[in-house]
Amino acid sequence: MAQLRRAHIGNSDFLLNNSSQRFDQVQSDLFEIKVEFNPEAASEFRLMVRCSKDPSRFVRIACDGEHLEVKGGKAPAKLMQGEKALQLQVFPGRDCTEIFANVWIVYTESRSVPLTDFGLELFSE
C-alpha cells in the first residue's frame, strides 16, 4: 500500500524541546503521518492535524506516556515491555481521522473541522 502513495515529505531526527514545529508544506485533504515519540524525552507530546491557518481549529492528539488523548477522549497507551517509543500512524481523512499507536491501539475520530484545514504541527514539553 505504501507504494501507492505519492508526494512523500520527510523530516527525521529532529528534537522538539518545549517547542513546536508546523509543517505548512502539507496541503492535502488525504494524507498519512508517521511519527515516533520517545516518552523519556518529554512529559507530553502533541500532534495537531487538520489545523486552520489561524490557530483556532485542529484535531489534537496527545500522549503523556500513559494515555493517548484524541480531542479530549483518553485511551491507555503505556508502552509494552520491549517498546522504547510510541509510533503513531495517523490518517486524517475526509470523514474521520484514524490513529494507530504501536499497531495495537486504534482510535477513530469523526471529522470535526472543515476539509479546508490542512495544517500539521508537532509539539513537546
C-alpha positions in Angstrom: 0.0 0.0 0.0 2.8 2.5 0.8 4.0 2.2 -2.8 0.6 3.6 -4.0 1.1 6.8 -2.0 2.9 9.7 -3.7 4.5 13.1 -2.9 6.3 11.9 0.3 7.6 14.6 2.6 10.1 13.5 5.2 11.5 15.1 8.3 13.5 12.9 10.7 15.9 13.1 13.6 14.8 16.5 14.9 14.2 17.3 18.5 11.4 19.4 19.9 12.4 20.7 23.4 9.5 22.8 24.8 8.7 23.9 21.3 6.5 23.3 18.3 7.1 22.9 14.6 4.5 23.5 12.0 4.6 21.8 8.6 3.0 24.1 6.1 4.0 22.0 3.1 1.2 19.6 3.8 -1.7 20.8 1.6 -4.0 17.8 1.1 -7.2 16.5 2.5 -5.9 12.9 2.4 -2.5 12.1 3.8 -0.7 9.7 6.2 1.5 10.8 9.1 4.1 8.5 10.7 5.7 9.9 13.8 7.7 8.4 16.6 7.9 9.9 20.1 10.3 9.0 22.9 8.4 9.2 26.2 11.6 9.6 28.2 12.5 12.8 26.4 9.4 14.9 27.4 6.4 14.8 29.7 3.9 15.2 26.8 3.9 15.1 23.0 1.2 16.7 20.9 0.4 16.3 17.2 -2.2 18.7 15.8 -3.7 17.7 12.5 -6.2 19.5 10.3 -5.0 22.8 11.7 -6.6 26.0 10.4 -4.3 28.8 9.1 -5.1 30.7 12.3 -4.7 28.5 15.5 -8.4 28.3 16.2 -9.3 24.8 14.8 -7.4 21.5 14.9 -7.7 17.8 15.9 -5.4 17.4 18.9 -3.6 14.1 19.5 -1.5 13.9 22.7 0.4 11.4 24.7 1.8 11.7 28.3 3.5 8.3 28.3 0.4 6.7 30.0 -2.6 7.7 27.8 -3.3 8.6 24.2 -5.7 11.6 24.1 -7.7 12.5 21.0 -10.0 15.5 21.1 -10.4 15.1 24.9 -11.1 11.3 24.8 -8.4 9.2 26.5 -7.2 5.6 26.0 -4.5 3.7 27.8 -1.2 3.9 25.8 1.5 2.7 28.1 4.4 1.2 26.2 4.6 -2.6 26.4 7.7 -4.5 27.5 10.5 -4.0 25.0 9.0 -0.9 23.4 11.1 2.2 23.6 9.0 4.7 21.6 5.4 5.5 20.7 4.9 5.1 17.0 1.8 6.8 15.6 0.4 6.3 12.2 -2.3 8.9 11.5 -4.7 9.1 8.6 -6.6 12.4 8.6 -9.3 11.6 6.0 -12.3 13.4 4.6 -14.8 11.8 7.1 -12.7 10.8 10.0 -9.2 10.6 11.5 -7.8 7.2 12.1 -4.9 6.7 14.6 -2.8 3.6 15.1 -0.4 3.6 18.0 2.3 0.9 18.1 0.0 -1.2 15.9 -2.1 -2.2 19.0 -4.3 0.9 19.7 -6.8 2.1 17.1 -8.8 5.3 17.5 -11.2 6.9 15.1 -12.3 10.5 15.4 -15.2 11.7 13.3 -14.4 14.8 11.3 -14.9 17.9 13.4 -13.0 20.5 11.4 -13.6 21.8 7.8 -12.0 19.9 4.9 -10.1 23.1 4.1 -7.9 22.9 7.2 -4.7 21.1 6.2 -2.1 22.2 8.7 0.1 19.9 10.7 2.0 20.8 13.9 4.2 18.8 16.4 4.8 19.9 20.0 6.6 18.6 23.0 7.1 19.8 26.6 
